[in-house]
Amino acid sequence: MIADAHVLNARSLPRLGAAVRRLRLDHRLTQAELARAAGVSRQWLVGLERGQTPGLEVGRLMRVLDALDASLAIRDDSQGV
């Protein structure tokens, strides 16, 4: 991980949605623009940003993150980092 990279905590669906929303706003994109760029529906993106996407499809999430030039990292919190 790059030391200067901005890291957003996403330990739950609501936090993941809030992180995606923040990234979208930082990139000055509307939900419709991001949805179009990622190849997902605006309705699905709204659900993601609200943390209300049961059965979240990782492929869709990865397309959204790619459209935001963001990545997903998994950290083992049990190691006391």
Protein Blocks (a to p, Z undefined) as FASTA:
>chain_A
ZZklccdddfbfklmmmmmmmmmmmnopafklmmmmnopafklmmmmmnopaghiafklm
mmmmmmnopacddddfknoZZ
